Amino acid sequence: MSRIELVNPATTQGEAAKLLDQIHGAFGGVPNMFRAVANSPAALKSMWGAFGALGGGTLDARLGEQIAVAIADRNDCEYCLAAHTALGRKAGATAQEMAAAQAGESSDPKTAAALQFAVAVVEKRAQLADTDLAALRAAGFDDGEIVEIMAHVALNLFTNYVNVAFAVPVDFPGVKLRAK
């Protein structure tokens, strides 16, 4: 049971209603995470805007979802792990690729570098070494893409914290966290 109210899209009004309508259009329903965040229209606008901006970025959706599951696993966020595994599959990743990404791994060297960087940001709380950035550049990422990876990390930290702190009920097919 959620620790905060899950806003009912059918009865809410104002900016939250408009945003939830957009979310409904994108997902065919309103996932519980957005219903929780809709308690603050400003927070919902920020979250939905960030998803939209990054969806139009230079990194492809598949990599964005792989980053999301790696971070979700580190933060024990069952909600985001389930949601982003499903979204990653929809973006073309195999079940094996998503499971590897959950562990921060990939058989593709460029994807592996991005995942290792994202995990390092979370585990080191952004106290990175020059070698962390050098590994990304060596894998072929430019500074704009590196900043975009960081934006994916930041957005996923926000969503992970929302879902874990508020015990938002998972409404995507469940995925098990890795044993630590």
C-alpha positions in Angstrom: 0.0 0.0 0.0 1.3 3.4 -1.0 2.4 5.7 1.8 0.9 8.7 0.0 -2.3 9.1 -2.0 -2.3 7.9 -5.6 -4.1 10.7 -7.3 -7.2 9.5 -9.3 -6.8 10.9 -12.9 -10.6 10.9 -13.3 -11.2 13.3 -10.5 -8.1 15.5 -10.4 -8.2 19.0 -12.0 -5.8 21.7 -13.3 -2.3 21.2 -14.5 -2.0 17.7 -12.9 -5.1 16.6 -14.9 -3.6 17.8 -18.1 -0.3 16.1 -17.4 -1.9 12.8 -16.4 -3.9 13.0 -19.6 -0.7 13.2 -21.6 0.8 10.3 -19.6 -2.3 8.3 -20.2 -1.9 8.9 -23.9 1.7 7.7 -23.8 1.1 4.6 -21.7 -2.5 3.7 -22.4 -3.1 4.2 -18.7 -1.5 6.2 -15.8 1.2 4.2 -14.0 1.1 4.4 -10.2 4.3 6.3 -10.0 2.8 9.2 -11.9 -0.3 9.0 -9.8 1.9 9.4 -6.7 3.9 12.3 -8.0 0.7 14.0 -9.2 0.2 15.1 -5.6 2.6 17.9 -6.6 1.8 19.3 -10.1 5.2 21.0 -10.1 7.0 17.7 -9.4 4.9 15.9 -12.0 5.7 18.6 -14.6 9.4 18.2 -13.8 9.4 14.5 -14.0 7.3 14.2 -17.2 9.3 17.0 -18.8 12.5 15.2 -18.0 11.2 12.0 -19.5 10.2 13.9 -22.7 13.4 15.8 -23.0 15.6 12.7 -22.6 13.4 10.8 -24.9 14.3 13.3 -27.6 18.0 13.3 -26.7 20.9 11.8 -28.5 21.0 8.5 -26.5 18.7 5.9 -27.8 15.7 4.6 -25.8 17.3 1.2 -25.3 20.4 2.6 -23.6 18.3 4.9 -21.5 16.3 1.9 -20.2 19.4 -0.1 -19.6 20.8 2.7 -17.5 17.5 2.8 -15.6 17.5 -0.9 -14.7 21.2 -0.7 -13.5 20.3 2.2 -11.2 17.0 0.7 -10.1 18.9 -2.5 -9.0 21.4 -0.4 -7.0 18.6 1.4 -5.2 16.5 -1.6 -4.6 13.6 0.0 -6.6 11.4 -2.9 -7.6 9.0 -0.4 -9.3 11.6 1.1 -11.7 13.2 -2.2 -12.3 9.9 -3.7 -13.5 8.8 -0.6 -15.5 12.1 0.0 -17.2 12.6 -3.7 -18.0 9.3 -3.7 -19.8 10.2 -0.4 -21.5 13.6 -1.7 -22.5 12.0 -4.8 -24.1 9.7 -2.4 -26.0 12.7 -0.4 -27.1 14.3 -3.6 -28.7 16.5 -5.0 -25.9 16.3 -8.7 -25.3 15.5 -10.2 -21.9 19.2 -11.2 -21.6 20.4 -7.7 -22.4 18.1 -6.2 -19.8 19.2 -8.8 -17.2 22.9 -8.0 -18.0 22.1 -4.2 -17.7 20.5 -4.8 -14.3 24.0 -6.1 -13.3 25.6 -3.1 -14.9 27.0 -5.2 -17.8 26.7 -5.5 -21.5 28.4 -7.4 -24.3 28.5 -4.2 -26.3 31.6 -2.2 -25.2 30.0 1.2 -25.6 26.9 0.2 -23.6 29.1 -1.5 -21.0 31.0 1.8 -20.6 27.8 3.8 -20.1 26.4 1.3 -17.6 29.7 1.2 -15.6 29.7 5.0 -15.5 26.1 5.2 -14.4 26.7 2.7 -11.6 29.9 4.5 -10.6 27.9 7.8 -10.3 25.4 6.1 -8.0 27.8 4.0 -5.9 30.4 6.8 -5.5 27.7 9.5 -5.1 29.2 11.3 -8.1 32.7 11.4 -6.5 34.2 10.3 -9.8 37.8 10.0 -10.9 39.2 11.3 -14.2 39.4 7.6 -15.3 35.6 7.2 -15.0 35.2 9.9 -17.7 38.1 8.8 -19.7 36.6 5.3 -20.1 33.4 6.9 -21.5 35.4 9.0 -24.0 37.5 6.0 -25.0 34.2 4.1 -25.7 33.1 6.8 -28.1 31.0 9.1 -26.0 31.3 12.9 -26.4 30.8 15.4 -23.7 27.2 16.1 -24.7 26.4 12.3 -24.4 28.2 12.1 -21.1 26.0 14.9 -19.7 23.0 13.2 -21.1 24.0 9.9 -19.3 24.2 12.0 -16.1 20.7 13.4 -16.7 19.4 9.8 -17.1 21.1 9.0 -13.8 19.6 12.0 -12.0 16.0 11.3 -13.3 16.2 7.7 -12.3 17.4 8.6 -8.8 14.4 10.8 -8.5 12.0 8.1 -9.7 13.7 5.4 -7.6 13.5 7.5 -4.4 9.8 8.3 -5.1 8.9 4.7 -5.5 10.9 3.3 -2.6 10.2 6.1 -0.1 6.4 6.1 -0.8 6.1 2.3 -1.4 4.3 2.9 -4.7 2.6 -0.4 -5.7 4.2 -2.0 -8.8 1.9 -2.1 -11.7 4.2 -3.6 -14.3 5.3 -7.2 -14.6 7.6 -7.9 -11.7 11.3 -8.4 -12.0 13.5 -9.7 -9.2 16.3 -7.5 -7.8 19.7 -9.2 -7.9 20.9 -10.7 -4.7 23.6 -8.5 -3.2 
